[in-house]
C-alpha cells in the first residue's frame, strides 16, 4: 500500500523526488472499509463515489489520477467520469491476473491519442473515450 511506504525514511532516501510529491500532493481515498486515512493530505470518501467524483470534476484545479484500483476505474467508467486512460504495456507476460477492465458491461470505444516508448521496452498508451 502506498501510504505505508512513501512516508517512510526508506522512501525518502531511495526516491526523494517521488516521495516528496507523493507526501505533499492532495489525495482522495475511495474506500468502504477504511475507517480513517492518516496519510498526510488525504481525504477519505466512504460512499457515493460517482457522485463525489462528479462534484470534484466541476471544481477548478489540476487533473486527477487513479492509482491502484481497477474496480474504482470501472465504477467511474460506467458513469462517464474518465477523460483519459493511460495504459502501460510491460513486455512481460505473467499468464494470469485480473482483467484490466473487468466489470465493464458495455462496449467502450477508445481513441489512441499518444504513445510513449521507454528504453526498457515499456510502452505508455494514451487513450480518450470516443463520445
N, C-alpha and C positions, 0 to 999 in steps of 0.2 A: 504494500500500500504506500502511496506517495507520501502521505502525511507522517508515516513512521520513518521515512528515510531523509527527505530533503531538509528538515530542520536539524539534523544531526551534525556533529563536528566532522564525521567522515565525509558527508556530502559536501560540506563547506570546504574541506581540504581537496577532495577528489575533483570537484567541479564547481568552483566558487561562483562562476558567472551564472550557470543554470540554477544553482542553489539560491543565490540572491533573488533571481527572478521568480522562482517558484515560491519563495517565502514572502515576498513583498506584493505579489500580484493578488488582486481580489479573486476569491474562489467561491464557487457555489457547489455544494454537495447535495445531490438529489438522492435521498435515502428514506425508505420507510422503516428501516431497522435501527439506524443510529439514534442515540438519544441526544448527543451533542457533538459538535465539531469544534475541536480545540486548536486546530492548526491556525496560525496567525492569518488574519484577513479572510476568514472563511465563514460563510453563512450556510446554515443547514435548511434545506427545503424538504419537508416531510410528506407533502401531499399536493395534489392538483398540479402536477409537474408541467403539463402542457399549458395550462392557464397562467402559471407563473412565468413560463418562458415567453408567452405572448406579451405579457406586461413588460418583461425585460427588453424584448426586441423593439418596443416602442420608445424606449429611453435612448437618449444620445449617449455616445461612448464608443469604445473600441469593439472590435469583433470578439465573439465568444468562441471557445473551443471546447469540444467534448473530449476528455481523456478517459480511456479505460472502461467504457460502458456501451457495448453494442445494444443492450436492452433499452437504455435511455435513448440512444440514437433512433432505434426503431419506433419508440413512442413519439419522438419529435417528427420523424419522417411521416408517420401516419397523420399528423396534424399540419404538414407542410411548413414546418418550422426550421428546416435546414436549408441554408442558401448555397453552401458549397461542401463538397465531400473531398477529402484528401485521403487517398489510399496508398500506403507504402507497400510495394511489392519487394519482398526479400527473396533472393534466389536460393531458397532452402525449402524443401518440401517435407513437412512433418508427417503427412499421411493421416492425420486425424486432428480433430478440433472442432470448435464451434463455427458454424457458418457466419460469415460477416454480417449478413442481413437477415438472419434467422428471425422469423416472425412477421416479415413483410407480407401483407395479404394481397396487395395489388401490384401490378407491374409498375416499376419506377424507371422512367426514361431519363438517362443522364447524358449530358453533352460534355465531352472532353474539352477542357479549355486551356490546359497547360500540362507539360510534363517536365520533370527534372531528374536527370540521371546522376547518380553519385559514383565516385571512384570504386566503392566496394561492390558495385553491381546492383544496389538498390535503385528502384525507380519510384518516384513520387508522382502519382497521377492526380490531377485536379479536375473535378467534375462539378457541374452545376445541374440542378434538376431542370428538365425541359418543362416549361409551364404553358 
